[in-house]
Amino acid sequence: MNTSEVLWAKDVELCYGETRAVTRAELTVRRGEVVAITGQSGSGKSSLLYCLAGVLPVARGEVRFEGSSLSELDDEELSALRRERFGFVFQYGELLPELTVEENAALPLRLAGQRKAEALTAAGEVLGRLGLEELRQRRPSQISGGQSQRVAVARALVHRPAVVFADEPTGSLDSANADAVLEEFLALARYQGTAVVLVTHDPAVAARADTRYTMRDGVLACQTREAS
């Protein structure tokens, strides 16, 4: 693993009982790079994503983040890594309904122990970059699906993580909202120098990445890496 690589995987396998979901997957993610893993539903791409994020333990192989093997970390260390160094965006946002927009966006900072006023200020700055400044005091039930997904993006990036893992981040949106959210998401990630690993079934979404992998039947079949 060289100094430009933030995440590295080799010979990764994952099984659900007798079913092998991921077969000997290998990939690298460089600092600030956007990597897309595309494939049909059931191809294993989401399973691989959660192996890379340390959510699912691998059956074989190794995943390393900034030189450290995830398999050598205990549960507490993995939780801290996911909380402090990783960010997550899910298909449906997964906002907490009892919190305001700014409280949802500030959540990673609050969980890391930052004082409320400071966390809300930082969240407000990120929300402003995503055009959500006027929605800070609303609840998730009071905003649209596209706005909710922008809040989820703000939450994933507010603590300036090294890597954001995104599972079909625009899959629940219509094409116009999907394009806008993806544009803002990737622009902000690149501005911060945060790497993004996203899985998608949409070739148009994958085309926005610096590096593209295709997954089929658990096998990471091919890769296209843009020239540096």
C-alpha positions in Angstrom: 0.0 0.0 0.0 1.6 3.2 -1.1 1.2 6.7 0.4 -1.3 7.8 -2.2 -3.7 4.9 -1.3 -6.2 5.3 1.5 -8.0 2.0 1.1 -6.7 -1.3 -0.3 -8.3 -4.7 -0.6 -6.8 -8.0 -1.8 -8.4 -11.4 -2.3 -11.5 -10.4 -0.4 -14.2 -13.0 -0.1 -17.5 -12.9 1.7 -20.0 -15.8 2.2 -23.5 -16.0 3.4 -23.7 -19.6 4.6 -22.8 -21.7 1.6 -23.3 -18.8 -0.8 -20.3 -16.9 -1.9 -21.3 -13.2 -2.3 -17.8 -11.8 -3.1 -15.0 -13.7 -4.7 -11.4 -12.7 -4.4 -12.0 -9.0 -5.0 -9.1 -6.6 -5.3 -9.1 -2.8 -5.5 -7.4 0.3 -4.4 -8.7 3.8 -3.5 -6.5 6.8 -3.7 -6.8 9.9 -1.5 -9.6 12.1 -2.8 -10.5 9.7 -5.6 -14.1 8.8 -6.6 -14.5 5.0 -7.2 -17.7 3.4 -8.6 -18.6 -0.2 -8.4 -21.4 -1.0 -10.8 -23.4 -4.1 -11.5 -26.9 -5.5 -11.4 -28.9 -6.2 -8.3 -27.5 -9.2 -6.5 -24.1 -8.9 -8.1 -22.4 -8.5 -4.7 -21.5 -4.9 -5.0 -23.2 -3.7 -1.7 -21.7 -6.7 0.1 -18.2 -5.7 -1.1 -18.9 -2.1 0.0 -19.7 -3.1 3.5 -16.6 -5.3 3.7 -14.5 -2.3 2.7 -16.2 -0.2 5.4 -15.5 -2.8 8.1 -19.2 -3.5 8.6 -19.1 -7.1 7.3 -16.1 -9.3 8.3 -14.4 -10.9 5.3 -14.1 -14.7 5.1 -10.8 -14.5 3.3 -8.4 -11.8 2.2 -7.6 -8.4 3.7 -8.9 -4.8 3.7 -6.4 -2.1 4.8 -7.2 1.5 5.6 -4.2 3.9 5.8 -2.0 0.9 6.3 -3.9 -0.8 9.1 -5.7 -4.2 8.5 -9.4 -3.9 9.5 -9.3 -7.6 10.6 -6.8 -6.7 13.3 -9.1 -4.0 14.9 -11.4 -4.9 17.8 -15.1 -3.9 17.8 -14.4 -0.7 19.6 -11.6 0.3 17.3 -13.8 -0.5 14.2 -16.7 1.6 15.6 -14.4 4.5 16.2 -13.0 4.2 12.7 -16.4 4.2 11.1 -17.5 7.1 13.3 -14.5 9.3 12.9 -12.8 8.5 9.6 -15.6 7.1 7.4 -18.9 8.6 6.2 -21.9 6.9 4.9 -24.7 7.8 2.4 -27.6 5.3 2.0 -30.2 5.1 -0.7 -33.0 6.6 1.4 -31.0 9.0 3.5 -31.8 7.4 6.9 -32.3 10.7 8.7 -33.4 10.7 12.3 -37.0 12.1 12.3 -36.9 13.6 15.7 -33.9 15.8 14.9 -33.8 19.0 12.8 -31.9 19.2 9.5 -28.9 20.8 11.1 -28.9 18.4 14.1 -28.9 15.4 11.6 -26.0 17.0 9.7 -24.1 17.6 12.9 -24.5 14.1 14.3 -21.0 12.7 13.5 -19.4 15.7 15.2 -21.7 15.3 18.3 -20.9 11.6 18.5 -17.2 12.5 18.3 -17.7 14.7 21.4 -17.7 18.1 19.8 -19.7 20.8 21.7 -23.2 21.4 20.3 -22.7 25.0 19.2 -19.5 24.2 17.4 -21.0 21.1 15.7 -24.1 23.1 14.5 -21.9 25.8 13.2 -19.9 23.3 11.1 -23.1 21.6 10.0 -24.5 24.9 8.9 -21.4 25.6 6.7 -21.8 22.3 4.9 -25.5 22.7 4.5 -24.9 26.1 3.0 -22.6 24.6 0.4 -25.4 22.3 -0.5 -28.1 25.0 -0.8 -29.9 24.0 2.4 -29.2 27.0 4.7 -32.8 28.0 4.9 -33.9 24.5 5.9 -31.7 24.1 9.0 -34.6 24.1 11.5 -37.0 21.9 9.6 -37.6 18.2 10.4 -37.0 15.5 7.8 -40.8 15.1 7.3 -40.9 18.7 6.2 -38.4 18.5 3.3 -38.4 16.7 -0.1 -36.6 13.5 -1.0 -33.9 15.4 -2.9 -33.4 17.7 0.1 -33.2 14.7 2.5 -30.5 13.2 0.4 -28.5 16.4 0.4 -28.8 16.4 4.3 -27.5 12.8 4.2 -24.6 14.0 2.1 -23.9 16.9 4.6 -23.9 14.4 7.5 -21.5 12.1 5.7 -19.0 14.9 4.9 -19.3 17.3 7.9 -16.5 15.7 9.9 -14.2 15.6 6.8 -13.8 11.8 6.7 -11.1 10.1 4.7 -13.6 8.0 2.8 -17.3 8.1 2.2 -19.1 4.9 1.3 -22.3 5.5 -0.7 -24.8 2.7 -1.4 -27.0 3.7 -4.4 -26.9 7.3 -3.2 -29.3 8.6 -5.9 -31.3 5.4 -6.4 -34.5 6.8 -4.7 -34.5 10.0 -6.7 -35.9 11.0 -10.1 -33.3 11.8 -12.8 -33.2 15.5 -12.3 -32.8 15.3 -8.5 -30.3 12.4 -8.9 -28.1 14.4 -11.2 -28.2 17.5 -9.0 -27.5 15.6 -5.7 -24.7 13.6 -7.3 -23.1 16.7 -8.7 -23.1 18.5 -5.3 -22.0 15.4 -3.4 -19.0 14.7 -5.6 -18.0 18.4 -5.9 -18.0 18.8 -2.1 -16.1 15.5 -1.6 -13.4 16.6 -4.0 -13.2 20.0 -2.5 -12.5 18.4 0.9 -10.2 15.8 -0.5 -12.4 13.0 0.7 -12.4 9.7 -1.3 -15.7 8.3 -2.3 -16.6 4.6 -2.9 -20.1 4.3 -4.3 -22.1 1.4 -5.6 -24.7 1.9 -8.3 -26.6 0.0 -11.0 -26.7 3.1 -13.1 -23.9 3.5 -15.7 -24.5 7.2 -15.9 -23.7 7.5 -12.2 -20.6 5.3 -12.5 -19.4 7.4 -15.4 -18.9 10.3 -13.0 -16.2 8.4 -11.1 -12.4 8.6 -11.6 -12.2 4.8 -11.4 -14.9 2.3 -12.4 -15.2 -1.3 -11.5 -17.9 -3.8 -12.8 -19.1 -6.6 -10.6 -20.9 -9.7 -11.7 -21.8 -12.8 -9.7 -19.5 -11.7 -6.9 -16.5 -11.1 -9.2 -15.0 -7.7 -9.7 -14.7 -8.2 -13.4 -13.0 -5.1 -14.9 -11.7 -1.7 -14.1 -11.1 1.6 -15.8 -8.9 4.2 -14.1 -8.7 7.7 -15.5 -5.2 9.0 -16.1 -3.9 11.2 -13.2 
